[in-house]
Amino acid sequence: MTDINKIVEKQRKFFASGDTRTLAFRRKALARLKSAIRRNEKAWKAALKKDLNKSGFEAYMTEIGMTLSEITYVQKHLEQWMRVKFVPTPLSQFHARSFTIPEPYGVVLIMAPWNYPLMLSLEPLVDAIAAGNCVVLKPSAYAPETSALMRKIIRQTFPEHYITVIEGGRQENEMLLEQRFDYIFFTGSVAVGKTVMEKASRYLTPVTLELGGKSPCIVDESANLKLAAKRIVFGKLLNSGQTCVAPDYLIVHETIKARFLEMLQSQIYQMLGKEPLENPDYPRMINEKHYKRVMKLIKTEKIVTGGYGKEETLQIAPTILDHVTWDSPVMKEEIFGPVLPVITFKTEEELPEILGHFEKPLAVYTFTTKKTMENYVLKNLSFGGGCINDTIIHLATSAMGFGGVGGSGMGSYHGKNGFETFSHRKSIVKKYNWLDLPMRYHPYNKWKEKMIQMFLK
């Protein structure tokens, strides 16, 4: 606790120096981070292989490359985001100019999860650097190889009084949450997110919570079924289902269910082979606890394909479940594994009731060629974000914010949204001295009241 106290105090002192506020400083920090990521690409891939059995391809596509892309986008637009933004001034405040100025919060805490331990640590770090903050970064202890490498690389790249990595588990998390930070950014489970928010309330610290939930995938009878099956299997099996925006369950039109389930099985076979657990590029569950949890969820369900695992390697075969009910264990929590339960629907009007069994999801995916269906989903269902005729990829663009709503989180990041998340925007009115309208001053009279009514109506 003493060491953590000292680190936070060092960062607070450094932030007070004003160095992090300049465009030149931020640009230099982003360039150094990008260089460090590129220079250690092989080491990142090796760490992710050990932690999650991620292939080098998947490690680059979903973690290294995504982070580099975010840095490039931020570098391109940062100067524009930092500019003073002038806004119209009401006539009642004549003569004056109104503008907003983005300023960094100060010392911020970023708490990252284990499922994408590089990207979900470094992308918010990129946004926090761009906004001019000092950062304490806490990666997950469940991905120890990536966490240790991150600490080493950040230490080599930045001084501790600017950016530092704190390793450890629950005890270190608790210690960090006892500190007074100027902003907390958390990615993880709903349960821990509630604790973070509770702790933050002690100091009225603003928070961003990137959580999860049961994100549905809707397939209607008009969809391109072969392509839909291909894209759903890709999104579901990415990182072996351990993705916060993975399709959690499938809502398929009753008239096409049998045909579509066959297509899903065919796509699993085409992507991973006859025996997926022998595919060297197929990721594993992060640890034994999560392996057993997911296996327990499917134990009593009707299995269409898969339904088995290999405890020695902590891998679970891609699994499709049919005839699930709302009382099925697999429908009671976010799955976070390569398991896809299937339910059916008849009309689009049923969808709000189906989704109403859960908190607002982080994502919704809709496969359709009907404009009416697309519009219905967008207008009537509340969710963080999503795709029409694809899965996952909406989080891969820095031009849009990514975040949840309601039970799936609050706040967003990526690109400009990330810059704004880690910035406070000050609103300023600059009043000129050559004219001073007398209406607001005592003594009040009917003439002044009429003048006020002219301006304020």
C-alpha beads as a LAMMPS data file, in Angstrom:
LAMMPS data file: protein, C-alpha beads

457 atoms
456 bonds

1 atom types
1 bond types

-500.0 500.0 xlo xhi
-500.0 500.0 ylo yhi
-500.0 500.0 zlo zhi

Masses

1 110.0

Atoms # bond

1 1 1 0.000 0.000 0.000
2 1 1 2.886 2.345 0.835
3 1 1 4.465 1.771 -2.579
4 1 1 1.179 2.422 -4.361
5 1 1 0.687 5.599 -2.336
6 1 1 4.145 6.807 -3.351
7 1 1 3.552 6.074 -7.033
8 1 1 0.275 7.994 -7.059
9 1 1 1.879 10.933 -5.261
10 1 1 4.797 10.971 -7.706
11 1 1 2.381 11.034 -10.617
12 1 1 0.303 13.757 -9.040
13 1 1 3.422 15.875 -8.566
14 1 1 4.549 15.282 -12.153
15 1 1 1.127 16.122 -13.530
16 1 1 1.194 19.393 -11.592
17 1 1 4.371 20.348 -13.480
18 1 1 2.236 20.774 -16.619
19 1 1 4.537 18.758 -18.888
20 1 1 1.848 16.316 -20.016
21 1 1 -0.441 19.098 -21.221
22 1 1 1.537 20.074 -24.314
23 1 1 0.872 18.661 -27.770
24 1 1 4.570 17.915 -28.261
25 1 1 4.777 15.838 -25.079
26 1 1 1.693 13.793 -25.950
27 1 1 2.874 13.176 -29.496
28 1 1 6.249 12.010 -28.283
29 1 1 4.663 9.642 -25.747
30 1 1 2.375 8.119 -28.387
31 1 1 5.299 7.641 -30.773
32 1 1 7.339 5.938 -28.053
33 1 1 4.484 3.602 -27.196
34 1 1 3.934 2.679 -30.851
35 1 1 7.628 1.974 -31.292
36 1 1 7.708 -0.189 -28.154
37 1 1 4.724 -2.248 -29.318
38 1 1 6.233 -2.832 -32.754
39 1 1 9.675 -3.617 -31.389
40 1 1 8.274 -6.307 -29.095
41 1 1 5.772 -7.898 -31.488
42 1 1 7.274 -11.392 -31.195
43 1 1 7.336 -11.169 -27.406
44 1 1 3.673 -10.083 -27.311
45 1 1 2.675 -13.011 -29.515
46 1 1 4.613 -15.449 -27.326
47 1 1 2.984 -14.110 -24.151
48 1 1 -0.520 -14.308 -25.621
49 1 1 0.188 -17.846 -26.794
50 1 1 1.121 -18.874 -23.265
51 1 1 -1.808 -17.101 -21.609
52 1 1 -4.622 -18.003 -24.026
53 1 1 -3.087 -20.191 -26.724
54 1 1 -3.742 -17.406 -29.237
55 1 1 -2.171 -17.905 -32.629
56 1 1 0.205 -15.253 -33.902
57 1 1 -2.378 -14.305 -36.529
58 1 1 -5.175 -13.819 -34.010
59 1 1 -2.847 -12.032 -31.597
60 1 1 -1.954 -9.469 -34.253
61 1 1 -5.458 -9.135 -35.731
62 1 1 -7.300 -8.656 -32.435
63 1 1 -4.681 -7.113 -30.148
64 1 1 -1.402 -5.796 -31.558
65 1 1 -2.751 -4.469 -34.849
66 1 1 -5.867 -2.977 -33.259
67 1 1 -3.743 -1.050 -30.758
68 1 1 -1.345 0.215 -33.409
69 1 1 -4.309 1.333 -35.508
70 1 1 -5.739 3.276 -32.553
71 1 1 -2.411 5.050 -32.008
72 1 1 -2.151 5.973 -35.690
73 1 1 -5.676 7.396 -35.697
74 1 1 -5.089 9.392 -32.523
75 1 1 -1.769 10.760 -33.791
76 1 1 -3.480 11.992 -36.941
77 1 1 -6.300 13.830 -35.168
78 1 1 -4.872 14.840 -31.786
79 1 1 -3.966 18.420 -32.651
80 1 1 -7.486 19.059 -33.923
81 1 1 -9.079 17.551 -30.785
82 1 1 -6.957 19.730 -28.512
83 1 1 -8.039 22.991 -30.123
84 1 1 -10.308 25.462 -28.430
85 1 1 -13.860 24.972 -29.674
86 1 1 -15.862 28.171 -30.148
87 1 1 -19.632 28.028 -29.739
88 1 1 -22.418 30.594 -30.314
89 1 1 -22.947 33.156 -27.568
90 1 1 -26.507 34.139 -26.585
91 1 1 -27.500 37.705 -27.464
92 1 1 -28.210 38.290 -23.767
93 1 1 -24.463 37.994 -23.127
94 1 1 -23.437 40.539 -25.748
95 1 1 -20.586 41.300 -26.219
96 1 1 -18.701 38.065 -25.435
97 1 1 -17.130 34.926 -26.901
98 1 1 -17.946 31.415 -25.685
99 1 1 -15.653 28.440 -26.027
100 1 1 -14.680 25.105 -24.505
101 1 1 -11.220 23.824 -23.668
102 1 1 -10.357 20.141 -23.135
103 1 1 -8.092 19.519 -20.169
104 1 1 -6.731 16.258 -18.707
105 1 1 -8.249 14.903 -15.522
106 1 1 -4.887 14.268 -13.893
107 1 1 -3.865 10.872 -12.504
108 1 1 -6.076 8.112 -13.877
109 1 1 -6.415 4.410 -13.111
110 1 1 -6.959 1.891 -15.907
111 1 1 -8.010 -1.600 -14.801
112 1 1 -7.866 -4.149 -17.628
113 1 1 -9.261 -7.693 -18.033
114 1 1 -7.589 -10.937 -19.072
115 1 1 -9.419 -11.868 -22.282
116 1 1 -7.648 -9.321 -24.510
117 1 1 -4.888 -8.428 -22.069
118 1 1 -2.846 -6.320 -24.489
119 1 1 -5.523 -4.419 -26.408
120 1 1 -7.821 -3.730 -23.456
121 1 1 -4.887 -2.380 -21.467
122 1 1 -3.131 -0.334 -24.117
123 1 1 -6.045 1.134 -26.108
124 1 1 -7.432 3.044 -23.112
125 1 1 -3.824 3.946 -22.252
126 1 1 -3.452 5.491 -25.715
127 1 1 -6.556 7.623 -25.148
128 1 1 -5.423 8.646 -21.660
129 1 1 -1.999 9.690 -22.994
130 1 1 -3.647 11.644 -25.818
131 1 1 -5.752 13.520 -23.270
132 1 1 -2.640 14.483 -21.278
133 1 1 -2.991 12.343 -18.139
134 1 1 -0.615 10.381 -15.956
135 1 1 -1.623 6.728 -15.740
136 1 1 -1.542 3.815 -13.328
137 1 1 -2.239 0.699 -15.384
138 1 1 -3.436 -2.502 -13.696
139 1 1 -3.480 -5.557 -16.010
140 1 1 -5.178 -8.788 -14.989
141 1 1 -3.329 -11.401 -12.959
142 1 1 -5.177 -14.102 -14.944
143 1 1 -2.908 -13.361 -17.943
144 1 1 0.457 -13.400 -16.122
145 1 1 2.757 -13.620 -19.144
146 1 1 1.209 -10.611 -20.866
147 1 1 1.010 -8.700 -17.590
148 1 1 4.706 -9.243 -16.819
149 1 1 5.742 -8.291 -20.337
150 1 1 3.597 -5.171 -20.201
151 1 1 5.220 -4.073 -16.952
152 1 1 8.669 -4.631 -18.427
153 1 1 7.975 -2.757 -21.677
154 1 1 6.186 0.174 -20.035
155 1 1 9.052 0.484 -17.549
156 1 1 11.551 0.648 -20.403
157 1 1 9.435 3.183 -22.289
158 1 1 8.133 5.634 -19.670
159 1 1 9.234 6.909 -16.249
160 1 1 7.240 5.651 -13.275
161 1 1 6.069 9.148 -12.383
162 1 1 4.278 9.328 -15.760
163 1 1 3.010 5.820 -16.542
164 1 1 3.419 2.753 -14.380
165 1 1 2.113 -0.817 -14.353
166 1 1 1.010 -2.407 -11.084
167 1 1 0.852 -6.201 -11.219
168 1 1 -1.024 -8.454 -8.841
169 1 1 -4.469 -9.790 -8.066
170 1 1 -7.391 -8.964 -5.833
171 1 1 -5.293 -7.460 -3.035
172 1 1 -3.600 -4.998 -5.363
173 1 1 -6.951 -4.121 -6.932
174 1 1 -8.361 -3.326 -3.504
175 1 1 -5.347 -1.209 -2.618
176 1 1 -5.602 0.762 -5.834
177 1 1 -9.299 1.427 -5.315
178 1 1 -8.510 2.913 -1.906
179 1 1 -6.480 5.629 -3.648
180 1 1 -7.891 8.915 -4.808
181 1 1 -7.697 8.992 -8.601
182 1 1 -9.050 11.700 -10.875
183 1 1 -10.633 9.139 -13.203
184 1 1 -11.112 5.353 -13.222
185 1 1 -11.489 3.307 -16.387
186 1 1 -12.531 -0.294 -15.778
187 1 1 -13.104 -3.197 -18.153
188 1 1 -14.387 -6.455 -16.711
189 1 1 -17.321 -8.175 -15.075
190 1 1 -20.521 -6.537 -13.853
191 1 1 -19.856 -7.720 -10.283
192 1 1 -16.424 -6.093 -10.085
193 1 1 -17.708 -3.046 -11.964
194 1 1 -20.206 -2.427 -9.173
195 1 1 -17.374 -2.559 -6.626
196 1 1 -15.320 -0.112 -8.684
197 1 1 -18.235 2.323 -8.867
198 1 1 -18.885 1.990 -5.145
199 1 1 -15.245 2.703 -4.295
200 1 1 -15.100 5.604 -6.751
201 1 1 -18.116 7.216 -5.094
202 1 1 -16.056 7.771 -1.964
203 1 1 -14.169 10.566 -3.730
204 1 1 -16.837 11.320 -6.360
205 1 1 -14.390 10.019 -8.957
206 1 1 -15.876 9.768 -12.456
207 1 1 -15.748 6.305 -14.039
208 1 1 -16.072 4.496 -17.322
209 1 1 -17.308 0.925 -16.987
210 1 1 -16.851 -1.416 -19.952
211 1 1 -18.767 -4.517 -18.901
212 1 1 -20.558 -7.225 -20.881
213 1 1 -23.792 -9.156 -20.794
214 1 1 -25.729 -11.504 -23.029
215 1 1 -25.367 -10.092 -26.531
216 1 1 -27.893 -11.668 -28.929
217 1 1 -27.492 -12.517 -32.580
218 1 1 -30.720 -12.281 -34.593
219 1 1 -31.129 -14.122 -37.897
220 1 1 -34.352 -13.708 -39.864
221 1 1 -35.637 -15.714 -42.826
222 1 1 -34.391 -13.148 -45.377
223 1 1 -30.736 -13.305 -44.348
224 1 1 -27.915 -14.620 -46.508
225 1 1 -27.710 -17.754 -44.369
226 1 1 -24.390 -19.138 -45.577
227 1 1 -22.591 -15.834 -45.037
228 1 1 -24.408 -15.275 -41.742
229 1 1 -23.271 -18.668 -40.449
230 1 1 -19.688 -17.911 -41.460
231 1 1 -19.619 -14.533 -39.734
232 1 1 -21.391 -15.751 -36.602
233 1 1 -18.978 -18.664 -36.173
234 1 1 -16.054 -16.264 -36.626
235 1 1 -17.396 -13.883 -33.981
236 1 1 -18.336 -16.618 -31.543
237 1 1 -15.100 -18.591 -31.734
238 1 1 -12.741 -15.618 -31.694
239 1 1 -10.613 -16.091 -28.576
240 1 1 -12.699 -19.234 -27.953
241 1 1 -15.737 -17.137 -27.117
242 1 1 -13.953 -15.096 -24.456
243 1 1 -14.945 -11.766 -25.972
244 1 1 -17.207 -9.239 -24.247
245 1 1 -19.066 -8.594 -27.507
246 1 1 -19.205 -12.200 -28.698
247 1 1 -22.650 -13.400 -29.804
248 1 1 -23.916 -14.931 -26.565
249 1 1 -27.057 -16.596 -27.902
250 1 1 -28.777 -17.003 -31.244
251 1 1 -32.334 -15.861 -31.984
252 1 1 -33.230 -17.491 -35.301
253 1 1 -36.507 -17.411 -37.228
254 1 1 -38.345 -20.687 -36.673
255 1 1 -38.729 -21.403 -40.398
256 1 1 -34.977 -21.571 -41.031
257 1 1 -33.632 -23.010 -37.774
258 1 1 -32.901 -26.563 -38.918
259 1 1 -31.191 -25.443 -42.124
260 1 1 -29.199 -22.742 -40.343
261 1 1 -27.930 -25.077 -37.613
262 1 1 -26.524 -27.323 -40.331
263 1 1 -24.748 -24.347 -41.866
264 1 1 -23.247 -23.364 -38.509
265 1 1 -21.875 -26.879 -38.044
266 1 1 -20.475 -26.830 -41.571
267 1 1 -18.677 -23.527 -40.914
268 1 1 -17.166 -24.811 -37.661
269 1 1 -15.813 -27.809 -39.560
270 1 1 -14.443 -25.648 -42.394
271 1 1 -12.690 -23.230 -40.025
272 1 1 -11.289 -25.581 -37.389
273 1 1 -11.342 -29.038 -38.956
274 1 1 -12.934 -32.305 -37.912
275 1 1 -11.373 -32.163 -34.460
276 1 1 -11.150 -28.522 -33.295
277 1 1 -9.215 -29.380 -30.130
278 1 1 -6.336 -30.642 -32.273
279 1 1 -6.143 -27.348 -34.178
280 1 1 -2.994 -25.529 -32.939
281 1 1 -4.604 -22.126 -33.552
282 1 1 -7.691 -22.753 -31.405
283 1 1 -7.496 -20.761 -28.142
284 1 1 -8.214 -22.165 -24.688
285 1 1 -10.096 -21.067 -21.592
286 1 1 -8.029 -18.736 -19.458
287 1 1 -7.897 -21.099 -16.446
288 1 1 -9.399 -24.212 -14.868
289 1 1 -12.076 -22.245 -13.008
290 1 1 -13.545 -20.806 -16.194
291 1 1 -13.181 -24.123 -18.049
292 1 1 -15.238 -25.940 -15.416
293 1 1 -17.792 -23.122 -15.225
294 1 1 -18.524 -23.274 -18.963
295 1 1 -18.568 -27.073 -19.028
296 1 1 -21.108 -27.043 -16.203
297 1 1 -23.380 -24.697 -18.171
298 1 1 -23.775 -27.215 -21.002
299 1 1 -23.942 -30.352 -18.915
300 1 1 -27.722 -30.869 -19.028
301 1 1 -28.517 -29.219 -22.364
302 1 1 -29.436 -30.727 -25.733
303 1 1 -26.230 -30.618 -27.743
304 1 1 -26.341 -30.217 -31.514
305 1 1 -22.571 -30.327 -31.914
306 1 1 -19.559 -30.169 -29.596
307 1 1 -20.367 -30.398 -25.911
308 1 1 -17.022 -31.811 -24.827
309 1 1 -13.682 -30.457 -23.667
310 1 1 -10.105 -31.352 -22.882
311 1 1 -9.216 -30.419 -19.328
312 1 1 -5.464 -30.921 -19.830
313 1 1 -5.393 -28.083 -22.371
314 1 1 -8.452 -26.216 -21.017
315 1 1 -10.071 -26.263 -24.457
316 1 1 -13.788 -26.624 -25.128
317 1 1 -15.077 -27.733 -28.501
318 1 1 -17.351 -25.289 -30.344
319 1 1 -20.797 -26.137 -29.030
320 1 1 -24.315 -25.431 -30.272
321 1 1 -27.271 -26.009 -27.945
322 1 1 -30.880 -26.436 -29.021
323 1 1 -34.179 -26.336 -27.099
324 1 1 -32.819 -24.147 -24.317
325 1 1 -35.289 -22.423 -22.002
326 1 1 -35.122 -19.260 -19.935
327 1 1 -34.515 -21.495 -16.918
328 1 1 -31.509 -23.197 -18.496
329 1 1 -28.258 -22.433 -16.616
330 1 1 -26.668 -21.311 -19.880
331 1 1 -29.283 -18.538 -20.164
332 1 1 -28.760 -17.269 -16.630
333 1 1 -25.319 -15.679 -17.134
334 1 1 -22.915 -14.439 -19.771
335 1 1 -21.329 -17.564 -21.249
336 1 1 -17.864 -16.229 -22.158
337 1 1 -16.944 -19.436 -23.944
338 1 1 -17.438 -21.229 -27.306
339 1 1 -21.063 -22.170 -26.612
340 1 1 -24.030 -20.907 -28.628
341 1 1 -27.580 -21.566 -27.337
342 1 1 -30.360 -21.290 -29.915
343 1 1 -33.908 -20.013 -29.475
344 1 1 -36.499 -19.181 -32.120
345 1 1 -38.841 -16.303 -32.936
346 1 1 -41.789 -15.817 -35.280
347 1 1 -42.158 -12.056 -35.645
348 1 1 -39.927 -9.058 -34.983
349 1 1 -42.394 -7.799 -32.380
350 1 1 -41.272 -10.672 -30.103
351 1 1 -37.702 -9.379 -29.931
352 1 1 -38.125 -6.712 -27.196
353 1 1 -39.719 -9.332 -24.921
354 1 1 -36.912 -11.821 -25.619
355 1 1 -34.177 -9.276 -24.912
356 1 1 -36.163 -8.078 -21.907
357 1 1 -35.151 -11.216 -20.013
358 1 1 -31.704 -9.623 -19.551
359 1 1 -30.027 -6.300 -18.885
360 1 1 -29.345 -4.108 -21.923
361 1 1 -26.628 -5.942 -23.899
362 1 1 -23.261 -4.616 -24.945
363 1 1 -23.956 -5.641 -28.548
364 1 1 -26.747 -6.809 -30.838
365 1 1 -26.093 -8.437 -34.206
366 1 1 -28.836 -8.636 -36.831
367 1 1 -28.692 -10.661 -40.036
368 1 1 -31.368 -9.590 -42.480
369 1 1 -31.903 -8.167 -45.950
370 1 1 -35.194 -6.542 -44.966
371 1 1 -35.038 -2.813 -44.315
372 1 1 -38.089 -3.099 -42.058
373 1 1 -36.317 -5.613 -39.819
374 1 1 -33.160 -3.502 -39.695
375 1 1 -35.138 -0.392 -38.761
376 1 1 -37.155 -2.245 -36.143
377 1 1 -34.034 -3.465 -34.344
378 1 1 -32.333 -0.069 -34.448
379 1 1 -35.409 1.831 -33.242
380 1 1 -36.831 -0.569 -30.657
381 1 1 -33.907 -2.372 -29.015
382 1 1 -31.474 -0.683 -26.626
383 1 1 -27.849 -1.857 -26.690
384 1 1 -24.303 -0.545 -26.674
385 1 1 -23.501 -1.054 -30.352
386 1 1 -23.454 -3.771 -32.960
387 1 1 -23.555 -4.770 -36.601
388 1 1 -26.008 -5.417 -39.382
389 1 1 -24.997 -8.610 -41.216
390 1 1 -21.760 -9.124 -39.296
391 1 1 -20.373 -9.580 -35.788
392 1 1 -17.647 -8.022 -33.634
393 1 1 -16.196 -5.595 -36.188
394 1 1 -17.981 -2.471 -34.919
395 1 1 -15.339 -2.160 -32.186
396 1 1 -12.542 -2.168 -34.743
397 1 1 -12.969 1.423 -35.922
398 1 1 -11.470 4.353 -34.085
399 1 1 -13.936 6.686 -35.803
400 1 1 -16.753 5.423 -33.555
401 1 1 -16.975 5.147 -29.807
402 1 1 -17.284 1.761 -28.151
403 1 1 -19.161 1.223 -24.907
404 1 1 -22.201 -0.168 -23.173
405 1 1 -25.495 1.100 -21.820
406 1 1 -27.330 0.241 -18.625
407 1 1 -26.151 -3.094 -17.244
408 1 1 -23.512 -3.449 -19.968
409 1 1 -21.616 -0.360 -18.891
410 1 1 -21.327 3.405 -19.133
411 1 1 -19.104 5.711 -21.122
412 1 1 -17.176 4.920 -24.301
413 1 1 -13.738 5.135 -25.829
414 1 1 -11.756 4.732 -29.073
415 1 1 -10.601 7.713 -31.122
416 1 1 -12.175 11.048 -30.271
417 1 1 -14.560 9.393 -27.806
418 1 1 -11.555 8.089 -25.902
419 1 1 -9.914 11.507 -25.895
420 1 1 -13.126 13.059 -24.559
421 1 1 -13.534 10.291 -21.968
422 1 1 -10.180 11.111 -20.398
423 1 1 -10.672 14.874 -20.712
424 1 1 -12.746 17.424 -18.855
425 1 1 -14.116 20.083 -21.179
426 1 1 -14.121 23.495 -19.532
427 1 1 -16.799 25.939 -20.666
428 1 1 -15.683 29.575 -20.770
429 1 1 -17.380 32.896 -21.547
430 1 1 -14.964 35.738 -22.274
431 1 1 -16.788 39.025 -21.731
432 1 1 -15.492 42.240 -23.294
433 1 1 -15.297 45.469 -21.303
434 1 1 -16.283 48.098 -23.860
435 1 1 -20.024 47.506 -23.368
436 1 1 -21.962 46.523 -20.249
437 1 1 -25.707 45.995 -20.582
438 1 1 -27.433 47.297 -17.429
439 1 1 -30.457 44.973 -17.393
440 1 1 -29.173 42.425 -14.876
441 1 1 -28.220 44.906 -12.181
442 1 1 -30.296 46.296 -9.296
443 1 1 -32.522 48.187 -8.991
444 1 1 -35.015 46.112 -11.032
445 1 1 -37.949 47.725 -12.845
446 1 1 -40.564 46.885 -15.471
447 1 1 -38.421 48.213 -18.312
448 1 1 -35.581 45.894 -17.369
449 1 1 -38.007 43.001 -17.016
450 1 1 -39.315 43.585 -20.541
451 1 1 -35.788 43.707 -21.895
452 1 1 -34.928 40.419 -20.161
453 1 1 -38.048 38.850 -21.655
454 1 1 -36.944 39.956 -25.113
455 1 1 -33.613 38.189 -24.763
456 1 1 -34.694 35.141 -22.755
457 1 1 -37.680 33.435 -24.323

Bonds

1 1 1 2
2 1 2 3
3 1 3 4
4 1 4 5
5 1 5 6
6 1 6 7
7 1 7 8
8 1 8 9
9 1 9 10
10 1 10 11
11 1 11 12
12 1 12 13
13 1 13 14
14 1 14 15
15 1 15 16
16 1 16 17
17 1 17 18
18 1 18 19
19 1 19 20
20 1 20 21
21 1 21 22
22 1 22 23
23 1 23 24
24 1 24 25
25 1 25 26
26 1 26 27
27 1 27 28
28 1 28 29
29 1 29 30
30 1 30 31
31 1 31 32
32 1 32 33
33 1 33 34
34 1 34 35
35 1 35 36
36 1 36 37
37 1 37 38
38 1 38 39
39 1 39 40
40 1 40 41
41 1 41 42
42 1 42 43
43 1 43 44
44 1 44 45
45 1 45 46
46 1 46 47
47 1 47 48
48 1 48 49
49 1 49 50
50 1 50 51
51 1 51 52
52 1 52 53
53 1 53 54
54 1 54 55
55 1 55 56
56 1 56 57
57 1 57 58
58 1 58 59
59 1 59 60
60 1 60 61
61 1 61 62
62 1 62 63
63 1 63 64
64 1 64 65
65 1 65 66
66 1 66 67
67 1 67 68
68 1 68 69
69 1 69 70
70 1 70 71
71 1 71 72
72 1 72 73
73 1 73 74
74 1 74 75
75 1 75 76
76 1 76 77
77 1 77 78
78 1 78 79
79 1 79 80
80 1 80 81
81 1 81 82
82 1 82 83
83 1 83 84
84 1 84 85
85 1 85 86
86 1 86 87
87 1 87 88
88 1 88 89
89 1 89 90
90 1 90 91
91 1 91 92
92 1 92 93
93 1 93 94
94 1 94 95
95 1 95 96
96 1 96 97
97 1 97 98
98 1 98 99
99 1 99 100
100 1 100 101
101 1 101 102
102 1 102 103
103 1 103 104
104 1 104 105
105 1 105 106
106 1 106 107
107 1 107 108
108 1 108 109
109 1 109 110
110 1 110 111
111 1 111 112
112 1 112 113
113 1 113 114
114 1 114 115
115 1 115 116
116 1 116 117
117 1 117 118
118 1 118 119
119 1 119 120
120 1 120 121
121 1 121 122
122 1 122 123
123 1 123 124
124 1 124 125
125 1 125 126
126 1 126 127
127 1 127 128
128 1 128 129
129 1 129 130
130 1 130 131
131 1 131 132
132 1 132 133
133 1 133 134
134 1 134 135
135 1 135 136
136 1 136 137
137 1 137 138
138 1 138 139
139 1 139 140
140 1 140 141
141 1 141 142
142 1 142 143
143 1 143 144
144 1 144 145
145 1 145 146
146 1 146 147
147 1 147 148
148 1 148 149
149 1 149 150
150 1 150 151
151 1 151 152
152 1 152 153
153 1 153 154
154 1 154 155
155 1 155 156
156 1 156 157
157 1 157 158
158 1 158 159
159 1 159 160
160 1 160 161
161 1 161 162
162 1 162 163
163 1 163 164
164 1 164 165
165 1 165 166
166 1 166 167
167 1 167 168
168 1 168 169
169 1 169 170
170 1 170 171
171 1 171 172
172 1 172 173
173 1 173 174
174 1 174 175
175 1 175 176
176 1 176 177
177 1 177 178
178 1 178 179
179 1 179 180
180 1 180 181
181 1 181 182
182 1 182 183
183 1 183 184
184 1 184 185
185 1 185 186
186 1 186 187
187 1 187 188
188 1 188 189
189 1 189 190
190 1 190 191
191 1 191 192
192 1 192 193
193 1 193 194
194 1 194 195
195 1 195 196
196 1 196 197
197 1 197 198
198 1 198 199
199 1 199 200
200 1 200 201
201 1 201 202
202 1 202 203
203 1 203 204
204 1 204 205
205 1 205 206
206 1 206 207
207 1 207 208
208 1 208 209
209 1 209 210
210 1 210 211
211 1 211 212
212 1 212 213
213 1 213 214
214 1 214 215
215 1 215 216
216 1 216 217
217 1 217 218
218 1 218 219
219 1 219 220
220 1 220 221
221 1 221 222
222 1 222 223
223 1 223 224
224 1 224 225
225 1 225 226
226 1 226 227
227 1 227 228
228 1 228 229
229 1 229 230
230 1 230 231
231 1 231 232
232 1 232 233
233 1 233 234
234 1 234 235
235 1 235 236
236 1 236 237
237 1 237 238
238 1 238 239
239 1 239 240
240 1 240 241
241 1 241 242
242 1 242 243
243 1 243 244
244 1 244 245
245 1 245 246
246 1 246 247
247 1 247 248
248 1 248 249
249 1 249 250
250 1 250 251
251 1 251 252
252 1 252 253
253 1 253 254
254 1 254 255
255 1 255 256
256 1 256 257
257 1 257 258
258 1 258 259
259 1 259 260
260 1 260 261
261 1 261 262
262 1 262 263
263 1 263 264
264 1 264 265
265 1 265 266
266 1 266 267
267 1 267 268
268 1 268 269
269 1 269 270
270 1 270 271
271 1 271 272
272 1 272 273
273 1 273 274
274 1 274 275
275 1 275 276
276 1 276 277
277 1 277 278
278 1 278 279
279 1 279 280
280 1 280 281
281 1 281 282
282 1 282 283
283 1 283 284
284 1 284 285
285 1 285 286
286 1 286 287
287 1 287 288
288 1 288 289
289 1 289 290
290 1 290 291
291 1 291 292
292 1 292 293
293 1 293 294
294 1 294 295
295 1 295 296
296 1 296 297
297 1 297 298
298 1 298 299
299 1 299 300
300 1 300 301
301 1 301 302
302 1 302 303
303 1 303 304
304 1 304 305
305 1 305 306
306 1 306 307
307 1 307 308
308 1 308 309
309 1 309 310
310 1 310 311
311 1 311 312
312 1 312 313
313 1 313 314
314 1 314 315
315 1 315 316
316 1 316 317
317 1 317 318
318 1 318 319
319 1 319 320
320 1 320 321
321 1 321 322
322 1 322 323
323 1 323 324
324 1 324 325
325 1 325 326
326 1 326 327
327 1 327 328
328 1 328 329
329 1 329 330
330 1 330 331
331 1 331 332
332 1 332 333
333 1 333 334
334 1 334 335
335 1 335 336
336 1 336 337
337 1 337 338
338 1 338 339
339 1 339 340
340 1 340 341
341 1 341 342
342 1 342 343
343 1 343 344
344 1 344 345
345 1 345 346
346 1 346 347
347 1 347 348
348 1 348 349
349 1 349 350
350 1 350 351
351 1 351 352
352 1 352 353
353 1 353 354
354 1 354 355
355 1 355 356
356 1 356 357
357 1 357 358
358 1 358 359
359 1 359 360
360 1 360 361
361 1 361 362
362 1 362 363
363 1 363 364
364 1 364 365
365 1 365 366
366 1 366 367
367 1 367 368
368 1 368 369
369 1 369 370
370 1 370 371
371 1 371 372
372 1 372 373
373 1 373 374
374 1 374 375
375 1 375 376
376 1 376 377
377 1 377 378
378 1 378 379
379 1 379 380
380 1 380 381
381 1 381 382
382 1 382 383
383 1 383 384
384 1 384 385
385 1 385 386
386 1 386 387
387 1 387 388
388 1 388 389
389 1 389 390
390 1 390 391
391 1 391 392
392 1 392 393
393 1 393 394
394 1 394 395
395 1 395 396
396 1 396 397
397 1 397 398
398 1 398 399
399 1 399 400
400 1 400 401
401 1 401 402
402 1 402 403
403 1 403 404
404 1 404 405
405 1 405 406
406 1 406 407
407 1 407 408
408 1 408 409
409 1 409 410
410 1 410 411
411 1 411 412
412 1 412 413
413 1 413 414
414 1 414 415
415 1 415 416
416 1 416 417
417 1 417 418
418 1 418 419
419 1 419 420
420 1 420 421
421 1 421 422
422 1 422 423
423 1 423 424
424 1 424 425
425 1 425 426
426 1 426 427
427 1 427 428
428 1 428 429
429 1 429 430
430 1 430 431
431 1 431 432
432 1 432 433
433 1 433 434
434 1 434 435
435 1 435 436
436 1 436 437
437 1 437 438
438 1 438 439
439 1 439 440
440 1 440 441
441 1 441 442
442 1 442 443
443 1 443 444
444 1 444 445
445 1 445 446
446 1 446 447
447 1 447 448
448 1 448 449
449 1 449 450
450 1 450 451
451 1 451 452
452 1 452 453
453 1 453 454
454 1 454 455
455 1 455 456
456 1 456 457
